[in-house]
Amino acid sequence: MLALLIYRITILLLFPILLLALLFRSINNPQYRQRLSERLGFFPSSYSKAHSKGGIVVHAASVGEVIALTPFVEQLLLQYPHLPITVTTFTPTGSAQVKKQFGSRVQHAFLPLDIFPCTQLFLARLQPKLMIFMETELWPNLISQCASKKIKLLLINGRLSANSVKSYQKIRALIKPALNRFDKILCQSQDNLNHFIQLGASTEQCEMSGNLKFDISITASTNEKQAKLAELLPSQKQPSQRQLWLVASTHQGDEEIALAAFKIIKKLFPELLLIIVPRHPERFSSVAKLCVRQGYSLAKRSENIRVTDQDIWLLDTLGELMPAYALADIVTMGGSFSHIGGHNPLEPALFKKPIIVGSDMSNFVEVLMQLQQSQGIVQLSSSEEKNNIQALAQAVINLLEDKDAASLLGSQAYQVVLNNQGASTRTLTQVQELIR
């Protein structure tokens, strides 16, 4: 209790700094200063008070988590049509994804800052039966308040790396009580389960349910968006069609590596079209300028112009990465070169695409392991890190030169997705046990 009290006082004292941080981020992304009241715990007034209380709240921090949670939330909507389902996020991109995916079928707001008055307002307004957190989202104050109000707590798709355990051990007095307040912790794998127990969760709390991120599917909306994107690309029916290399969810540093590798690849494949999809919208403009500075011709998706002989197509829009995967010949995942920990390779695997990643995939250790065991992914080794440019260029060239090998790589990745689906159903079963 003492650790929680110290945490509450510290966070309250840091409140002005947290607000300034949000305002600073809003310089490049104005959405961070919009709906500021929700960060303070005020739920949107657009939802009727009569219908917003007594339901289930599911927290998905950002866009990747929203996508992963989509099949599970769809099952909740079917199973509990009489209960309000609220999906919270912490980023504007995650918010946009919720609105696109579910529209008015769910209630939506930003999760408030983990400060006592803010979380108190939030819980008083919604009065949920069950609060669901995902992966490593541990909000000590909010979790404590839920427990004191007898609100059931469920952690799903639990993920805790060895490095995270070391970091959390430094504040174990705060984290262990937070973990023990959960009614159940559903983990992606046995390793993750062991890490939660190592950090202080009880054996009885923890179960292995599998990874929700495998439960993805190609929707009608994805197919519609794919068709719209295809209209802007060179005809795929021509014998001399341009091959497409998509570099997805890039962070600062990733684009420099990709552009330098592209220069090498173009010597052998001059018609190759590079598609770059930055992870964060506030970087769209700077990435466009970087491409032009390096001498490449550029088409922007936001301008809705047809790609003809341009070198690069910048996907500077939201919600179109999944359909873009369907059009690519080769996919490289960003964040794996810039020590971010990588991004979800299962999405391109769903489209049977050959996937290349850098040496840092620490956010997807189990997924990577399964893909590697099935020979469904190419990962550049850490020994190649100093020469990422040449290694990446060679990996792309190898797949462009051997289409059979590329096709087999994609098919084997797709099989991994199929073999591991079912976590959403197992998670729903646990929800049913908690809110009988």
PEUR-V824213 format. One record per residue. N is the residue number from 1. RES is the residue in three letters. SS is DSSP state (H for helix, E for strand, L for the rest). PSI is psi as a letter, one per 20 degrees, with the letter a starting at -180 (NA if undefined). Layout:
N:RES:SS:PSI / N:RES:SS:PSI
This chain:
1:MET:L:h / 2:LEU:H:g / 3:ALA:H:g / 4:LEU:H:g / 5:LEU:H:g / 6:ILE:H:g / 7:TYR:H:g / 8:ARG:H:g / 9:ILE:H:g / 10:THR:H:g / 11:ILE:H:h / 12:LEU:H:g / 13:LEU:H:h / 14:LEU:L:i / 15:PHE:H:g / 16:PRO:H:h / 17:ILE:H:h / 18:LEU:H:g / 19:LEU:H:g / 20:LEU:H:h / 21:ALA:H:g / 22:LEU:H:g / 23:LEU:H:h / 24:PHE:H:g / 25:ARG:H:h / 26:SER:L:i / 27:ILE:L:g / 28:ASN:L:h / 29:ASN:L:n / 30:PRO:H:h / 31:GLN:H:i / 32:TYR:H:i / 33:ARG:L:i / 34:GLN:L:q / 35:ARG:L:k / 36:LEU:H:h / 37:SER:H:h / 38:GLU:H:h / 39:ARG:H:h / 40:LEU:L:j / 41:GLY:L:i / 42:PHE:L:o / 43:PHE:L:q / 44:PRO:L:p / 45:SER:L:i / 46:SER:L:i / 47:TYR:L:p / 48:SER:L:p / 49:LYS:H:h / 50:ALA:H:h / 51:HIS:H:i / 52:SER:H:i / 53:LYS:L:q / 54:GLY:L:k / 55:GLY:L:b / 56:ILE:E:p / 57:VAL:E:p / 58:VAL:E:p / 59:HIS:E:p / 60:ALA:L:o / 61:ALA:L:g / 62:SER:L:a / 63:VAL:H:h / 64:GLY:H:g / 65:GLU:H:h / 66:VAL:H:g / 67:ILE:H:g / 68:ALA:H:h / 69:LEU:H:i / 70:THR:H:g / 71:PRO:H:h / 72:PHE:H:g / 73:VAL:H:h / 74:GLU:H:h / 75:GLN:H:h / 76:LEU:H:g / 77:LEU:H:h / 78:LEU:H:g / 79:GLN:H:h / 80:TYR:L:m / 81:PRO:L:i / 82:HIS:L:i / 83:LEU:L:q / 84:PRO:L:p / 85:ILE:E:p / 86:THR:E:p / 87:VAL:E:o / 88:THR:E:q / 89:THR:E:r / 90:PHE:L:i / 91:THR:L:q / 92:PRO:H:h / 93:THR:H:h / 94:GLY:H:g / 95:SER:H:g / 96:ALA:H:h / 97:GLN:H:h / 98:VAL:H:g / 99:LYS:H:h / 100:LYS:H:h / 101:GLN:H:h / 102:PHE:H:i / 103:GLY:H:c / 104:SER:H:j / 105:ARG:H:h / 106:VAL:L:q / 107:GLN:E:q / 108:HIS:E:q / 109:ALA:E:r / 110:PHE:E:q / 111:LEU:L:p / 112:PRO:L:r / 113:LEU:L:q / 114:ASP:L:l / 115:ILE:L:p / 116:PHE:H:g / 117:PRO:H:h / 118:CYS:H:g / 119:THR:H:h / 120:GLN:H:g / 121:LEU:H:g / 122:PHE:H:g / 123:LEU:H:h / 124:ALA:H:h / 125:ARG:H:g / 126:LEU:H:h / 127:GLN:L:l / 128:PRO:L:q / 129:LYS:L:h / 130:LEU:E:p / 131:MET:E:p / 132:ILE:E:p / 133:PHE:E:r / 134:MET:E:p / 135:GLU:L:d / 136:THR:L:k / 137:GLU:L:n / 138:LEU:L:o / 139:TRP:L:n / 140:PRO:H:g / 141:ASN:H:g / 142:LEU:H:g / 143:ILE:H:g / 144:SER:H:g / 145:GLN:H:h / 146:CYS:H:g / 147:ALA:H:g / 148:SER:H:h / 149:LYS:L:j / 150:LYS:L:k / 151:ILE:L:p / 152:LYS:E:q / 153:LEU:E:p / 154:LEU:E:p / 155:LEU:E:p / 156:ILE:E:q / 157:ASN:E:k / 158:GLY:E:p / 159:ARG:L:p / 160:LEU:L:o / 161:SER:L:r / 162:ALA:H:h / 163:ASN:H:h / 164:SER:H:h / 165:VAL:H:g / 166:LYS:H:g / 167:SER:H:g / 168:TYR:H:h / 169:GLN:H:h / 170:LYS:L:h / 171:ILE:L:k / 172:ARG:H:h / 173:ALA:H:h / 174:LEU:H:g / 175:ILE:H:g / 176:LYS:H:g / 177:PRO:H:h / 178:ALA:H:g / 179:LEU:H:g / 180:ASN:H:i / 181:ARG:L:i / 182:PHE:L:p / 183:ASP:L:h / 184:LYS:E:q / 185:ILE:E:o / 186:LEU:E:p / 187:CYS:E:q / 188:GLN:L:h / 189:SER:L:r / 190:GLN:H:h / 191:ASP:H:g / 192:ASN:H:g / 193:LEU:H:g / 194:ASN:H:h / 195:HIS:H:h / 196:PHE:H:g / 197:ILE:H:g / 198:GLN:H:h / 199:LEU:H:i / 200:GLY:L:i / 201:ALA:L:q / 202:SER:L:q / 203:THR:L:h / 204:GLU:L:h / 205:GLN:L:h / 206:CYS:E:p / 207:GLU:E:q / 208:MET:E:p / 209:SER:L:i / 210:GLY:L:r / 211:ASN:L:o / 212:LEU:H:h / 213:LYS:H:i / 214:PHE:H:h / 215:ASP:L:l / 216:ILE:L:q / 217:SER:L:r / 218:ILE:L:o / 219:THR:L:r / 220:ALA:H:h / 221:SER:H:g / 222:THR:H:g / 223:ASN:H:h / 224:GLU:H:g / 225:LYS:H:h / 226:GLN:H:g / 227:ALA:H:h / 228:LYS:H:g / 229:LEU:H:g / 230:ALA:H:h / 231:GLU:L:h / 232:LEU:L:i / 233:LEU:L:r / 234:PRO:L:q / 235:SER:L:p / 236:GLN:L:i / 237:LYS:L:i / 238:GLN:L:q / 239:PRO:L:h / 240:SER:L:k / 241:GLN:L:q / 242:ARG:L:p / 243:GLN:L:q / 244:LEU:E:p / 245:TRP:E:o / 246:LEU:E:p / 247:VAL:E:o / 248:ALA:E:q / 249:SER:E:l / 250:THR:E:q / 251:HIS:L:r / 252:GLN:L:p / 253:GLY:L:h / 254:ASP:H:g / 255:GLU:H:h / 256:GLU:H:g / 257:ILE:H:g / 258:ALA:H:g / 259:LEU:H:h / 260:ALA:H:h / 261:ALA:H:h / 262:PHE:H:h / 263:LYS:H:h / 264:ILE:H:g / 265:ILE:H:h / 266:LYS:L:i / 267:LYS:L:h / 268:LEU:L:h / 269:PHE:L:m / 270:PRO:L:h / 271:GLU:L:i / 272:LEU:L:p / 273:LEU:E:p / 274:LEU:E:p / 275:ILE:E:p / 276:ILE:E:p / 277:VAL:E:n / 278:PRO:E:q / 279:ARG:L:h / 280:HIS:L:p / 281:PRO:H:h / 282:GLU:H:i / 283:ARG:H:i / 284:PHE:H:g / 285:SER:H:g / 286:SER:H:h / 287:VAL:H:h / 288:ALA:H:g / 289:LYS:H:h / 290:LEU:H:g / 291:CYS:H:g / 292:VAL:H:g / 293:ARG:H:h / 294:GLN:L:j / 295:GLY:L:j / 296:TYR:L:q / 297:SER:L:q / 298:LEU:E:p / 299:ALA:E:p / 300:LYS:E:p / 301:ARG:H:h / 302:SER:H:h / 303:GLU:H:i / 304:ASN:L:k / 305:ILE:L:q / 306:ARG:L:p / 307:VAL:L:p / 308:THR:L:e / 309:ASP:L:j / 310:GLN:L:q / 311:ASP:L:h / 312:ILE:E:q / 313:TRP:E:o / 314:LEU:E:o / 315:LEU:L:n / 316:ASP:L:l / 317:THR:L:r / 318:LEU:L:q / 319:GLY:L:j / 320:GLU:L:j / 321:LEU:H:g / 322:MET:H:g / 323:PRO:H:h / 324:ALA:H:h / 325:TYR:H:h / 326:ALA:H:h / 327:LEU:H:i / 328:ALA:L:q / 329:ASP:L:h / 330:ILE:E:q / 331:VAL:E:p / 332:THR:E:p / 333:MET:E:p / 334:GLY:L:r / 335:GLY:L:i / 336:SER:L:i / 337:PHE:L:i / 338:SER:L:k / 339:HIS:L:k / 340:ILE:L:h / 341:GLY:L:j / 342:GLY:L:r / 343:HIS:L:r / 344:ASN:L:o / 345:PRO:L:i / 346:LEU:H:h / 347:GLU:H:g / 348:PRO:H:h / 349:ALA:H:h / 350:LEU:H:h / 351:PHE:L:j / 352:LYS:L:k / 353:LYS:L:q / 354:PRO:E:p / 355:ILE:E:p / 356:ILE:E:p / 357:VAL:E:r / 358:GLY:L:a / 359:SER:L:i / 360:ASP:L:n / 361:MET:L:l / 362:SER:H:i / 363:ASN:H:i / 364:PHE:H:l / 365:VAL:H:g / 366:GLU:H:g / 367:VAL:H:g / 368:LEU:H:g / 369:MET:H:g / 370:GLN:H:h / 371:LEU:H:g / 372:GLN:H:g / 373:GLN:H:h / 374:SER:L:j / 375:GLN:L:l / 376:GLY:L:j / 377:ILE:L:q / 378:VAL:E:p / 379:GLN:E:p / 380:LEU:L:p / 381:SER:L:q / 382:SER:H:h / 383:SER:H:i / 384:GLU:H:j / 385:GLU:H:h / 386:LYS:H:i / 387:ASN:H:l / 388:ASN:H:h / 389:ILE:H:g / 390:GLN:H:g / 391:ALA:H:g / 392:LEU:H:g / 393:ALA:H:g / 394:GLN:H:h / 395:ALA:H:g / 396:VAL:H:g / 397:ILE:H:g / 398:ASN:H:g / 399:LEU:H:h / 400:LEU:H:h / 401:GLU:H:h / 402:ASP:L:n / 403:LYS:H:h / 404:ASP:H:g / 405:ALA:H:g / 406:ALA:H:g / 407:SER:H:g / 408:LEU:H:g / 409:LEU:H:g / 410:GLY:H:g / 411:SER:H:h / 412:GLN:H:h / 413:ALA:H:g / 414:TYR:H:h / 415:GLN:H:h / 416:VAL:H:g / 417:VAL:H:g / 418:LEU:H:g / 419:ASN:H:i / 420:ASN:L:j / 421:GLN:L:q / 422:GLY:L:i / 423:ALA:H:h / 424:SER:H:g / 425:THR:H:g / 426:ARG:H:h / 427:THR:H:h / 428:LEU:H:h / 429:THR:H:g / 430:GLN:H:h / 431:VAL:H:g / 432:GLN:H:h / 433:GLU:H:h / 434:LEU:H:h / 435:ILE:L:l / 436:ARG:L:NA
